[in-house]
Amino acid sequence: MEIRTFPRLGRDVGVIGLGAWQLGADWGDVSEDDALATLTAAVDAGVTFLDTADVYGDGRSERLIGRFLRDRPGAGLTVATKMGRRVPQEPGNYTLDNFRAWTDRSRANLGVETLDLVQLHCPPTPVVHSDAVFDALDTLVQEKRIAAYGVSVETVDEALAAIARPHVASVQIILNALRHKPLERVLPAAGAAGVGIIARVPLASGLLSGRYDENTRFAADDHRSYNRNGEAFDVGETFSGVDFRTGLEAVRRLLPLVPAGATMAQFALRWLVDQPAVTVVIPGARNPEQARANVAAADLPPLSAEATATIAAVYDELIRPQVHHRW
């Protein structure tokens, strides 16, 4: 797998990682055995970057990764977690004392002394502009609770504010074939500053897998059922904020471009790998087969100019009017 670098983290990672939200909650039931088998398959296939959060299954995802780490010592993995979403989303909750408590819990869940990378988990916008917050994060680094920190954001403006901070190692942002806005300013700014870009929701909550149609139904405990209109959290996290039927039409137009022997999902992941300022892409997986298929996307050749132009055209016609102004 192609290796890319987090300059401020001082670590190299495979360009395809694993997002572990699905191993915690909100995507239907994933058994512990299936979760561990998925982690094993991903790492055996070349994944070196795992992304989780303290809120995924209220720590279940972290604990599963911690168990996996104990079984695979010396695997050379980078584990990124997130903090801040287990409390009411008020800027006053983002304090050094809370940061210490939150990171202590994650350290215990993961079974490590020092967390590789901790990200503020889509915090309220004022938090990204608070000097005190970043001073507190610097203190966590000094105390060796964490090795580095980043920010997971919802909007381009939040990303740019985070990138301007001198010690931010990474920005995590939604980027996929149905969400192009970060290409305009965020990726160039991150590249110039040496800030890593973690591309999340790379398959638009499965829309870009090509497996769904108008008759698809999701389980009641799947956010694709209960957060269609942003009832539980930012609607941009579910199908990238794209209307489901519009997303299906976009995928139908892109399917003829998928190379022989590849899947729609691999085609969409390859589009992300083709963005040189992206450090790592973090598709989720519910089983070993999905994990291995995601990794195989890195082996595809770069997309043709025709395919890239068609993706842009479909975005401009169908998707841009819905989402480009929002995030």
N, C-alpha and C positions, 0 to 999 in steps of 0.2 A: 504494500500500500504506500502511496505517496505520503511523505512526512512533511509537515509544516511546523513552524515555530511560533510560540508565544514569546516575543522578545522580552517583555517585562516579567514574565514568569520564569524564563530561563529553561523552558522545557520544550521538547519536540513531541509531537503527537501525530498519529495517523489521521488523515484528513476526514475519514468517516469514523465517528465515535458512536456512542450509544446513549440515547436519552432514556432515563429510568423512571419517568413519570408512570408509564404503563405498568411497571413492576410494583408500584405503590397503591394506586387507586385511580378512579375516575375514567377507566377505560373498560369497565366490566371486570369480572373476576379473573385474576391470574394467580394460580396456586404457587406456593413457595417452591415446589419442585420445578414447575415450569419457569419460574423467575430465575432460579439458579442455573437451570439448563440453558436459558437464553443468555445469561451472562457468560457462561462457559463457551457457548458457540461463538459469541461475538469476539471474545478475547482470543480464542483459538484461531479465528479467521483474521486476526490482525488488529482488532480494536485496542487502542491504548488509552482512550479518553472516555470516562464515564461521567455523566451529568445527572445529578439528583437534587433533592431539596428536602429540608426538614419537614415540609408540609405534605409531601407525597405519602399518603397513607399514614399521616401523623408520625413519620419516622420509619415506617415499614420499609420503604425503598432503601433508606440509608442502612438499616439493620441488615437487610439482605446483602447489600454490597459489602458491609463489614464482615459478614460470614464468609462471603466469597473471597475477600482479601485474606482472611485467615487461612483458607484452604489453598490459596495461590500466592504464598510469600515470594517476593522477588520477581513478580510478574511485570514490573516496570510500568504500572498504571498511574495515570493522573486522574484523581477523582475531584470533581467540582461539585460543591453543594451550594445551597442557597438558604437565606434566612430572612425572616421578617413578615411572613404571611400567616403566622400562627396567632397573631394579635390583631386587634382593630387597626385599620390602616390610617393611623394618625401620626403625623410627623413627630410628635412628642414621644412616641414609643421607640424611636431610633436613637437610643442612648448607649453609652459605653457599658453601663451595667447590664443592660439587656443583651448587648452584643456578646458580652462575656458568657452570660447564661445560655444564650442560644448556641454559641459555638461550643461550649462545654457539652451540651446535649448532643450535638452532631459528632463531636470527637468520641463520645461514649458510644453512640450508635455505630460509628464506622470503625471503632477500635483503634484509633490513631492518636498520637500525641499532638501532631500538627496537621491541620487541614491543608491540603494542597492549594485549593482555591475556593474562596467563599464569595458568593455574589449576593448583593442586595436583590431581593426577589420582587421585581417590578414595584418598587416603593412609590409612595405618593410623590408627585413631581417636586414639591419643595425639598424633599430629602436629597435629591440629586444636586441641589444648589446650596446645600448646607456645609459650610466649612467645618463645623463641629462634628458632623457625621464622618467626614473623611479623616479628621484628626483622630477620632475614635478608632477607625479602621487601621490607621497607622499604628496606634497603640497595640492593637491585637497582633500586628506583625512583630512589633518590638517584643511583645510577651511570648512570641513563638506559639501562640494559639493557632495562627494561620500563617501560611507562607506568602500568600498574596490575596488580593481581592479584586472583584470586578462588580459590574452592575448589569442585571437583566432588566431590560426596558421594554416599554410598549411603543414609544414614539421616537421618531427621528430626532426631535429636539432634545429629548432626554438622553439619547445616545451621544449627541454632540457635546452636551454638557458634561457627561461622564468622561468622554475622550479627552476633554480639556484638563481633567485632573491629572496631576503629574505622576501619581502612583497607581492609577487604575491599570490593571493588567489585561482586562478583557471586558468586552461589551457583548452581551447576548441579546439577540434581536430576531424577530420573525423575518425570515427571508426565504422566499421560494418562488416558483414559477408563477404564482398568483399574488405575490407581494414584492414589488420591485422598488419601492421608494428608497430603501436604504442604499441602493446602487448609486444614487445621485450624489449624496454628500457623506453619508456615514462611512462607507467603505473607503473612499479616498482619504477622509480625515483619519480614520483608524490606521491605515497604512502609513501615512505620513508621521503619525505619532508613535508608532510601534505598539499599538494596542491590538490585541487579538480579537478576532470576530468569531463568535460562536453562533452559528445559524440554527435557530430552533424552528419548530413546526415546519420542517422542510418538505413534508408531504401534505401540508394543509389539512392536518387531522385525518389523513387517509384519502382525501379527495383525489390527490394526485397518484394514488395507487392504481386507479382505473378499475377498481373492483366494485364500485357502487353504482346504483342507478336510482331512479325515482321511487322504487319499491323497497329500498334498503331501510331497515329499521334497526335502531341501536338499543342496547339494554338500558333500563331505567337508571342504573348507576354509572352510565357512560356520559361524559360531559357533552357528547354530540347529541344527546337527547335533552339534557336539562339546562344546557347553557346556549341554546341556539340563538337567543336574543340577549345574551349577557346577563342572565338572571343570577348567576353565581360569581362570575368574575368577568374580566374584560372580554367582550365578545370577539375581539381579534384573536384570542387564543383558540377559538373553535372555528375550524374551516377558514382560518385566517381572516375571519370577518366577512367572507364572501357568502352570498346567498347560495344555498345548496344547489338549487337547480341551475343557477348561472355557472357555478363551478363545474357541474356535470357537463354542461355544454362546452365549456372551455376545454375540458379534458377530451371530449369527443373530437374536437378539432385538432388536438395535439397527437392523438393516438396514431395516425398514419405516419408520423415522423419517427416513431420508436424503431430503432434498428432491429433487424432480425435477431432472435435469440435473447433480446433484452425485454424487460418489463417496463410498463409505464412508470412505475416507482423508480426503477433504476435510471431511466431517462431523466426524470425530474431531479434526482440526486446528482446525476452527472452535470446538469446545468449549474448546480451550486458549486460543485468541485471546479468547474470552469472559471469561477470568479476568483482571481488570484489573491484578493485581499481577505477571503474567507480562510480562517485558520482551521476550523473543524466544523463539520455538519453533524447534528445529533438526532438522527431518526430514532424513533422508538421501535420496540419490537415486543411482541407478546409470546413469541416462541422461537426456538432455534432456527427454524427455516427462514423466518423473516429477518433475523439478525444476519445470517449468512448472505441472504439475497441483498441486503443493504450494503454490506461490505463489498460485494461483487461489483457494485456500481462504480467503484473507484478504478476498476480494471477496464471499463469501457473507454474507447477513444474519445477525445473532445468532440462535442457536438459540431455538426456542420454549420456553416454560415447560414444556410437555408433554415435549419431547425431553429437556430438562435433568433433569426429575424421573425420567424413565424410565432415563436413564443412571445416576442415583444409585441407583435401585431395583435395577437389574441388578447394579451393583457390590455393593450390600449383600447381595444374595442369593447370588451366585455367586463373587465375587472377594474380598470382604472376609475371609471365613474363611481364605483361603489366604495372603494377603499383608499385610493391614493391621498385624498384630502384628510383622512381620519387619523392616520398614524404616522 
